[in-house]
């Protein structure tokens, strides 16, 4: 009987899908996207231009209307489109028009190009969330794919062929992409809340070399209780709305603190802590069930890359245990 259930589920598994992401120079963008969990293949090329079958040299002139773009084939069960778009935002400046890093020109504009109209809801959700966070309109195109032409073979998997090649993507993003892939594989099908939290804390701690990494779990309506962690001894309990962890719980949002001494009501579990990020975990009803707390012994350690990628990590964890 278990074998029949498995065959039935396998038979109706979701098919791979495609999305096209323009993120500036496509060499680094492809290298990042291919490392994410659930990505089956990537291919660089040119999207939504005006001339047929353009070459790289032609697109480089900025006269063809094309954007350097990565075709991403992904498994929506392992990497839902909303998460994929959230990861995409981690490697671009969404407020910059026709420029990413040191690259400038219409070919380097950012954009999310979709084939399936049904994908627009997930794209809109991630897009709107990013826009709310930025507090202003994004300069990221969001439209149907009109055309896509693969780039020449020399541009495919460029940073694998040329390890020292140019890349505008922050190297930290690559480390997080690899972390997410390992995390997804590690927690899939486990379901043990404490065990998953323990190994997740260990994985993040070892991969990113943070000072303190751990979880606080919602014990009741009034406080968070210490969960699995890596690092020095920590506070046993944190109240609702208290400190960075309690504030993240109350706001139901991630909190990034450059200097913990400047955060009102900071709870000093360790005097060595200088900066902090806290990311909530939500159950399927949207209720906060725990928070991931990470401390650094250096000021201003955490940025939007940490926030976006750790939020995806916590969605992966929450999917398995709640």
N, C-alpha and C positions, 0 to 999 in steps of 0.2 A: 504493500500500500504506500509507504513513503516514497518508493521509486516512482509510482504512478503520479503522485502529487508533484514530484520534482519535474517529471516530463511534461506535465500539464502546464506548470508555471513557466518552464523553459520555452515551451512552444509559443506562448503568448508574451514573451519578453519584448520589451520595447526595442524598436530598431534604432540603429545609430542615426543621428541627425547632423545637419550642417549649419554652421553660422559663419559669417564673414566679418572679421574684425580688423579695422584699420587703426593702427596704434603708432604712427610714425614709421621710422625705419623698420622694415619687416624682418630683418635678420634677428634682432634681439627679441622682438615680439613673438616670432615663431619659436625661438628657443625657450622662452618662458612658457608659452601655452602648451607646448608638447610635453612638458614635465608635469602638468596637472593630472590628478586622478581622472579616470574615465575618458581620456583623450585617445582616440583610436589612430588618428593621423592628422598631419598638418601639411599645408602646401602654401607657398607664398606666390603672390601674383598681383594683378592690378584690377581694381573694381570700379564700376560706375563711371566709366569714361565715355568718350565720344567717337573713338576710332577703333576699327577692328584689329585684333591681334597685335597690340603694341609691343615694342621691344623695351627693355630696361632703359636704353639710351633715349628712346623717344619719350618715355614717361618722365625721364629726368629733366626734360626741357620745360615741364609744366605747361605744355600746350595741348595735351591730350585729355585733360579733365580727370585722369585716373588717380586713385589713391593707392599707395602701397598697402596691401591687404593680406591677411592670413586666412586661408580657408581652414576651418576647424571641423573635423568629424569627431563627434563625441557620443558617449553613452549617457542618455539623459537620466538613467537610473543611478549611475555613479556620480555624475556631474550634472545636476539640473541646470538649465540654461540661466536661471537667475544667479546661481553661484558663479557660473562661468563669466557672466557679465560683471559681477562684483570683482572677480579676480582681474578682469581686464582693466577695470578702473584703477587697480593698484599699480599699473605700469604706465599710465598716461597722466598728463596734466589736462583734466577735462575742461579747463577754462581757457586754454591756449588755442588760438585759431591759426591753422596752417603752420604750426611749429611744435616740435617735440624735442626736448633736449637742445642740442646744437643744430638740429636739422630744420630748415625752413623752406617752405614752398607748399603749393596746394597738394602736391603728391604726398606730403606728410600730414595731411589733415586727419583727424580722427573720425571714426564712424562705425556704426553697427548696422550691417546690411543683412537682411533676413530673406529667406526663400519662402517660408511658410507663414502666412498671416496669423496663424494660431500662436506663433512664437511671440507675437507683439506684447501679449499680456505680461509674460515673464520679463521681457526686456523693459517694458514700461515700469514695472515694479522696481527693478534695480536702478533704472535711470532716475526715477522720481526720488528714490531714497538718496542717491548721490547728489541730486540737485538740492534737496532739502538740507543735506549736510553742508554743501558749499554755500548755500544762501543766495545763489544767483543762477542765472540761466547757464547751462552747459554749452560748450562750443563743439559738441560731439554730434555728428549727423546720425540720424536714426531713420532709415528708410528701406524700402524693398531693394533687393539686389537686382540691378538691371543687367549687368554683365560681369564676367570674371574671366580673365585670361592668365594662365600660369606664367610665372617668370621663367627665364632660362634656367637650365639645370644648375649652372654655377651658383645661383642664388638660393637653391633649395638646400635646407639644412646647413646654412652657411657657417654658423658658429660651431658646428661639429667638424666641418672640414677645415675651419680656420679658428682654432681655439683662442688666438690672440686678436681676432677680428673686432671691428668697431661695434659697439653696442651702447645704446643710450639708456637701457633699462638698468635700474639699481640692482646691484648684485644680491642684495638682501632678498629681493623678490624671487630670485631663482632658488635660494635656500628654502624659502617658505613653500614654493611650488613642490619641491622635493619632499618637504616635511608633510604636506597635505597628502601626497600620494602614498607615503609610508603610513600615515595615520589612517587613511581610508582602508587600506589593506589590513592594518593591525586590529581595528575595532569591528570590522564587518562581521555581523552575525554573533557577536559576543553577548551583548545584552546585560552584562553584569556591571551595574553602575559604578560601584567602588573600584572594581578591577579596571574598567575602562578609564576612569579618572586617574588612577594610579599610573597606568602605562602612558596615558596622554601627557601627564605632567612630566614624567621621565623623558619622553620623546622630545617635547618642546625644550625642556631644560638642557638636555644634552646637545640637541641640534643647534640651538641658538645661543647657548652659553649665558643664560640669564642668571642673576643673583638668587632669585627665589621664584619658584613656579608652583602654583598649586590651586586647589579649589576650595571654595566655601559653599556649603550646601544650605539651602533654605530649610531650617529646622522647624520653624513655626512662623506665625505672622510677625513676630518681633525681632528675630535674630538669625544670623548666618552662623553655622557651625563649621569648624575647621574640618576639611576633608583631606584626601591624599595630596601630598606635596613633596617637593624637592627643595632642599636648602636649609637654612638655620631654623631654629624653633620659632613658632609663630603664635599669634593670638588664637585663643580657643573660640572666641565668640565675638561677633560684630553686629551691632544693632542696625535696624532698618533706618536707612538714611544717614548712618554714621560712617565717617571715614570715606575712603575712595570706594571700597567694596559696597558698603551700604548705600552710597550715593548712586552707584551703577544699578543696584537692585531697584532703588526707588524710581530712578529715571527710566528704567528699562532700556538702557542704552550704554554703549561703551564709554568709558571715561579715560582720557589720556592726560597724565599730569607730568609736566616737564620738571617741576621742582616740588617735591612733596611738602617741604617746609612752607610753601606758599599756598597750600590747599587748606581751606578753612575746615577745622575739625579733623585734620589728619590724625590717624591712629598709628603711633610709632611702635609697630611690632618689633622692628629692628632699627637701631640707630644708623646702621650702614645703608639703609634704603634711601636713594636720592630721587628717583623718578619711578613712575608706575603706570601700568595699564590694566584695566579691569574690563572684562567682556562677559556679558550675561549669557546663560544658556536657557533657552525657552523650550517648554514642552509643546505638544501639538495644539494645545488650546491657547497658546500665546502667553502662558504664565511663566515667570522666571522661577526656575528650579534650583539654580546654582550660579556661581560666577567663577570665571577663571581670573586669578590674580597673579600678575607678574611684576616683580620688582627688579630694579637695576641699582647697582651701587655707583652709577654715573648719572649726571644730570642729562635731561633731554634725550633719553635713549630711544623713546618710542615715537613713531610718526604715523602717517596715514597708511603706509604699507603694512606696518604691524597691525593696525586696527582692522583694515579690510581683510587681511589674510587670516588673522586670528578669529575674526567673526565667521569666516567660512569654516575654519577648523572646528569651531564650537557648533556650527550647524551639522557638520559630519558626526560629531560626538552625540549631539542631542538626538539625531535621527536614529541612532542605534540604541539609546538607553531610555528614551522617554516615549 
